[in-house]
Every structure is written in C-alpha cells, then in structure tokens.
Amino acid sequence: MQHVHSLEPLHLQGAWVTIGSFDGVHRGHQALLRDFVAEAHRHNAPAVVVTFYPHPAEVLGNRRSPFYLSPPEEKAERIAALGADVLVTHPFDREIARRSAREFMQALRDHLGLRRLWVGYDFALGRNREGDIPALKRLGEALGYTVHVVQAYRLDGEVVSSTRIRQALAAGDVARAAVMLGRRYAVPGKVVHGEGRGRKLGFPTANLAVWPKRMMPAAGVYACLAEVGEETYPAVVNIGVRPTFEDKPVAPRLEAHLLGFSGDLYGQEVVVHFVARLREEHRFPSPEALAEQIRRDIEAAEAVFAARARA
C-alpha cells in the first residue's frame, strides 16, 4: 500500500475513494473497507482511503482529553491489511476546515481522477459540514463521480462506532469494546523507570510510557495479556493515580505485573491487551493492605484466564 500525507504526489485515474476518520478501524470500518476494496478491484480501479490527522474534532476543539483509539501508524497498518492500494493521511488544520466541500472534492477529482465515492450514512465534510450526502451527490453530477452510501454497521441491534467504543472504555467495559473492535483493545508502551513501589511490595511492575493522545480505559485493575517480543504473558494491570501513595494530583499511569515473567524489561516495548476489568482503583490504609489486595487481584486474573481456557 502506498501511504502519502498529501494529495500532491498523486496523479491517478478513475479512483474509487472512501473518506473517514477510521479511528480504531473497528468492525464497521472493516466491513466497509473490505467491501469497498473488493468492489473497486472488481472494476479494475485503485482503492484509495482518505483520512485526516489530527482528528477534526481535536483541531476544532470538540474533544480535548485523550480520545484516539489508534495512532496514525497503527491505523495505516490495519487499513493496509484490508487491501487498500493508497492511503492519504491528510493533515487537518483550521485552514483545511475552512475549505468548501467543492474545493476538497475538486482536489480529489484532480489528483485521484475520482469516479466513485463511498461514505458512511452520517458523513459530511467541508466548511460547517456543508458537504453532506445530498450536497456530495450534487457535486458528483458536476464533477463526474457517483456516491455510494454505506449504512450503519450493527451488532445485536446496536450501531458500532468509535464513539460507542470510547464510551465502553470510559466505563471500563473492555469486553464490550473488544466486541465492537473485533479484537481486544491494546495499548503499547515503552517500559520506563518508576518509583519501584511494586517491587518493594513483592509485585514488580512494568511502567509503560504510552502515546499521550491514546484513550485509556477507566481507572481500575484489569486482567490483561502482555505481549513482549514473541512471548505473551498473563498480567494484572493497574490504570490510575496510585491513591495509596499519592496525596496530590498526579497523571494516571499504566503499570503491568506480568505473571510468570522474570527479567529486565526497561527500554522494551510491551503491548497490553485488555481482557476483563477486575475492580475499581481504591486507596488502601497501608502498603501491606494493598499487597494483600494485589494477591487477590492475581487470583481473580488467573480465574479469568482459566475460565477462558475452558470455554
């Protein structure tokens, strides 16, 4: 797959194009992209995916807290795996936001030879979202492309969307998020030095430095799978502010205790795959009480994995 960050280097003819944020590349995105690529190739046309970074909602101030389900590089890998020929990760800023829908569609026509446009049922682009589906169809009549509208993807009657996945993660419902994503929600991070409190308690933890714009599940303790190179370990992961030790506000951290692992992880990348939430984060009266709770958390995590092995 060719991955570019501007339309300028592209000079295609008769391209089929789909446009969207595709954050997380969830099951709805996957279904759309598979069908889109298959149909484009059946018509001997290049399948071009156009997305934006930063997310328009971030630039326009609609979302300020970390909310991305996937960074641009991960999103590109998942889109490539679905067979797209070209991915345009177009920069988004306030200048782009002020462009009219006609200007943007004309650019797609000029650089891609746009012939067929696939969009979601609620899609709109351009200044003040003026380029809704009826407007895009009218522009298509003038610019020489047709529009195919993809209806909402549903599971158990519920629309699958990046917003709903964020809501599930915000509630700590990583199992529901996994159903909508089509895979477990995963967070990679580089292992950095912490205060060493976990080791002193008898439960050494890997402190992960993660992309600060990535959405994290709700604070709490989770049963996870931790991927280290070629190996995968069951793990107990805490996301939170360590209230037993901290009296002042601190930034949340992700700390993972890998079951059955011994060795030095500093500087390595660990990918944490969330399986189930075990409990909320609590303040404990003493480090000894916290250590006892961690023992119970490990037992609960082992029970989760044992139950899954039997299923």
URWO-V936235 format. One record per pair of residues at least 24 apart in sequence whose C-alpha atoms are under 10 Angstrom apart, sorted by the first residue. I is the first residue (numbers start at 1). GAP is how many residues later the second one is. Records with the same first field share a line. If there is no record, write none. Layout:
I->GAP / GAP
This chain:
1->46 / 47 / 75 / 76 / 78 / 79 / 80 / 82 / 83 / 84 / 85 / 86
2->46 / 74 / 78 / 82 / 83 / 84 / 85 / 86
3->45 / 46 / 73 / 74 / 77 / 81 / 82 / 83 / 84 / 85 / 86
4->46 / 82 / 83 / 84 / 85 / 86
5->45 / 46 / 47 / 48 / 82 / 83 / 84 / 85 / 86
6->44 / 81 / 82 / 83 / 84 / 85
7->43 / 81 / 82 / 83 / 100 / 101 / 103 / 104 / 105
8->99 / 102 / 103 / 104
9->102
10->76 / 78 / 98 / 100 / 101 / 102 / 103
11->97 / 98 / 99 / 100 / 101 / 102
12->33 / 34 / 36 / 96 / 97 / 98 / 99 / 100 / 101 / 102
13->32 / 33 / 96 / 97 / 98 / 99 / 100 / 101 / 102
14->26 / 29 / 30 / 31 / 32 / 33 / 95 / 98 / 99 / 100 / 101 / 102 / 131
15->25 / 28 / 29 / 30 / 31 / 32 / 33 / 71 / 93 / 94 / 96 / 97 / 98 / 99 / 100 / 101 / 102 / 130
16->24 / 25 / 27 / 28 / 29 / 30 / 31 / 32 / 33 / 96 / 97 / 98 / 99 / 100 / 101 / 102 / 129 / 130 / 131
17->28 / 29 / 30 / 31 / 32 / 33 / 67 / 69 / 70 / 91 / 95 / 96 / 97 / 98 / 99 / 100 / 101 / 102 / 130
18->29 / 30 / 31 / 32 / 33 / 69 / 98 / 99 / 100 / 101 / 102 / 129 / 130
19->29 / 30 / 31 / 32 / 33 / 69 / 98 / 99 / 100 / 101 / 104 / 105 / 106
20->29 / 30 / 31 / 32 / 35 / 98 / 99 / 100 / 103 / 104 / 105
21->28 / 29 / 30 / 31 / 32 / 33 / 34 / 35 / 54 / 68 / 141
22->27 / 28 / 29 / 30 / 33 / 47 / 48 / 50 / 53 / 54 / 56 / 57 / 139 / 140
23->28 / 29 / 32 / 44 / 45 / 46 / 47 / 48 / 49 / 51 / 52 / 138 / 139 / 140
24->44 / 45 / 46 / 47 / 48 / 50 / 51 / 54 / 137 / 138 / 141 / 142 / 156 / 157 / 161
25->44 / 45 / 49 / 50 / 51 / 53 / 54 / 136 / 137 / 155 / 156 / 157
26->43 / 52 / 134 / 135 / 136 / 139 / 151 / 152 / 153 / 154 / 155 / 156 / 157
27->126 / 127 / 128 / 133 / 134 / 135 / 151 / 152 / 153 / 154 / 155 / 156
28->92 / 122 / 123 / 124 / 125 / 126 / 127 / 131 / 132 / 133 / 134 / 152 / 153 / 154
29->50 / 91 / 123 / 124 / 131 / 132 / 133 / 152
30->48 / 49 / 51 / 52 / 123 / 151 / 152
31->51 / 119 / 122
32->50 / 86 / 87 / 88 / 118 / 119 / 120 / 121
33->46 / 49 / 50 / 51 / 85
34->45 / 47 / 48 / 49 / 50
35->47 / 115
36->46 / 47 / 48 / 81 / 82 / 83 / 112 / 114
37->45 / 46 / 47 / 48
38->44 / 45 / 46
40->44 / 45 / 76
41->42 / 43 / 44
45->40 / 69 / 70 / 71
46->38 / 39 / 40 / 66 / 68
47->36 / 37 / 38 / 39 / 40 / 69
48->35 / 36 / 37 / 38 / 39 / 40 / 64 / 66 / 69
49->27 / 30 / 31 / 35 / 36 / 37 / 38 / 39 / 40 / 69
50->36 / 37 / 38 / 39 / 40 / 58
51->24 / 25 / 36 / 37 / 38 / 39 / 40 / 41
52->36 / 37 / 38 / 39 / 40 / 41
53->35 / 36 / 37 / 38 / 39 / 40
54->35 / 36 / 37 / 38 / 39
55->36 / 37 / 38
56->35 / 36 / 37 / 38 / 40 / 41
57->35
58->34 / 35
59->33 / 34 / 35 / 38
60->32 / 33 / 34 / 37
64->149
65->147 / 148 / 149 / 150
66->145 / 146 / 147 / 148 / 149 / 150
67->95 / 96 / 99 / 103 / 145 / 146 / 147 / 148 / 149
68->94 / 98 / 143 / 144 / 145 / 146 / 147 / 148
69->93 / 94 / 96 / 97 / 100 / 112 / 116 / 117 / 118 / 144 / 145 / 146 / 147
70->115 / 116 / 117 / 141 / 143 / 144 / 145
71->140 / 142 / 143
94->33
95->32
96->30 / 31
97->28 / 29 / 30 / 31 / 32
98->28 / 29 / 30 / 31
99->26 / 27 / 28 / 29
100->25 / 26 / 27 / 28 / 29 / 30 / 31
101->24 / 25 / 26 / 27 / 28 / 29 / 30 / 31 / 34 / 35 / 38
102->24 / 25 / 28 / 29 / 33 / 34 / 37 / 38 / 40 / 41
104->27
105->26 / 31 / 34 / 35 / 38 / 40
106->33 / 34 / 36 / 37
108->35
109->31 / 34 / 35 / 36
110->33
113->30 / 31 / 32
114->26 / 29 / 30 / 31 / 32
115->25 / 28 / 29 / 30 / 31 / 32
116->24 / 28 / 29 / 30 / 31 / 32
117->28 / 29 / 30 / 31 / 32
118->28 / 29 / 30 / 31 / 32
119->28 / 29 / 30 / 31 / 32
120->28 / 29 / 30 / 31 / 32 / 33
121->27 / 28 / 29 / 30 / 31
122->27 / 28 / 29 / 30
123->26 / 27
153->27
154->26
155->24 / 25
166->49 / 50 / 51
167->50 / 51
168->49 / 50
169->46 / 47 / 48 / 49 / 50
170->45 / 46 / 47 / 48 / 49
171->46 / 47 / 48 / 106
172->44 / 45 / 46 / 47 / 48 / 49 / 50 / 102 / 104 / 105 / 106 / 107 / 108
173->44 / 45 / 101 / 102 / 103 / 104
174->43 / 44 / 48 / 99 / 100 / 101 / 102 / 103
175->99 / 100 / 101 / 102
176->100
177->40 / 97
178->95 / 96 / 97 / 98
183->90 / 91
184->40 / 41 / 88 / 89 / 90 / 91 / 92
185->31 / 32 / 39 / 87 / 88 / 89 / 90
186->30 / 38 / 39 / 40 / 41 / 85 / 86 / 87 / 88 / 89
187->24 / 27 / 28 / 29 / 30 / 39 / 67 / 83 / 84 / 85 / 86 / 87
188->26 / 38 / 39 / 81 / 82 / 83 / 84 / 85
189->65 / 78 / 79 / 80 / 81 / 82 / 83
190->75 / 76 / 77 / 78 / 79 / 80 / 81
191->64 / 65 / 73 / 74 / 75 / 76 / 77 / 78 / 79
192->73 / 74 / 75 / 76 / 77
193->72 / 73 / 74
194->59 / 61
197->48 / 90
198->57 / 58 / 59 / 89 / 93 / 96
199->58
200->87 / 91
201->86 / 87 / 89 / 90 / 91 / 93
202->89 / 92 / 93
203->53 / 54 / 55 / 56 / 88 / 91 / 92
204->51 / 52 / 53 / 54 / 55 / 57 / 58
205->30 / 31 / 32 / 33 / 49 / 50 / 51 / 52 / 53 / 60
206->31 / 48 / 49 / 50 / 51 / 52 / 58 / 59 / 60 / 62 / 64
207->30 / 31 / 46 / 47 / 48 / 49 / 50 / 58 / 59 / 63
208->45 / 46 / 47 / 48 / 58 / 59 / 60 / 61 / 62 / 63 / 64
209->44 / 45 / 46 / 58 / 60 / 61
210->43 / 44 / 59 / 60 / 61
216->24 / 36 / 37 / 38
217->57 / 60
218->59 / 62 / 63
219->33 / 34 / 35 / 58 / 60 / 61 / 62 / 63
220->34 / 57 / 58 / 59 / 60 / 61 / 62
221->33 / 34 / 35 / 55 / 56 / 57 / 58 / 59 / 60 / 61 / 73 / 76 / 80
222->34 / 51 / 52 / 53 / 54 / 55 / 56 / 57 / 58 / 75 / 76 / 78 / 79
223->33 / 49 / 50 / 51 / 52 / 53 / 54 / 55 / 56 / 74 / 75 / 77 / 78 / 79 / 80 / 81 / 82
224->32 / 33 / 34 / 47 / 48 / 49 / 50 / 51 / 52 / 53 / 77 / 80 / 81
225->31 / 33 / 34 / 45 / 46 / 47 / 48 / 49 / 50 / 80
226->30 / 31 / 32 / 33 / 44 / 45 / 46 / 47 / 48
227->31 / 42 / 43 / 44 / 45 / 46
228->30 / 37 / 40 / 41 / 42 / 43 / 44
229->39 / 40 / 41 / 42
232->26 / 29 / 38 / 39 / 40 / 41
233->24 / 25 / 26 / 27 / 28 / 39
234->24 / 25 / 26 / 27 / 38 / 39 / 41 / 64 / 67 / 68 / 71
235->24 / 25 / 26 / 37 / 38 / 39 / 40 / 63 / 66 / 67
236->36 / 38 / 41 / 42 / 58 / 61 / 62 / 63 / 64 / 65 / 66
237->35 / 36 / 37 / 40 / 41 / 60 / 61 / 64
238->39 / 40 / 41 / 42 / 43 / 56
239->41 / 42
240->40 / 41 / 42
241->40 / 41 / 42
242->39 / 40 / 41 / 42
243->38 / 39 / 40 / 41
244->37 / 38 / 39 / 40 / 41 / 42 / 43 / 45 / 46
245->38 / 39 / 40 / 41 / 42
246->37
257->37 / 41
258->40
259->39 / 42 / 43
275->26 / 29 / 30
276->25 / 28 / 29
277->24 / 27
278->26
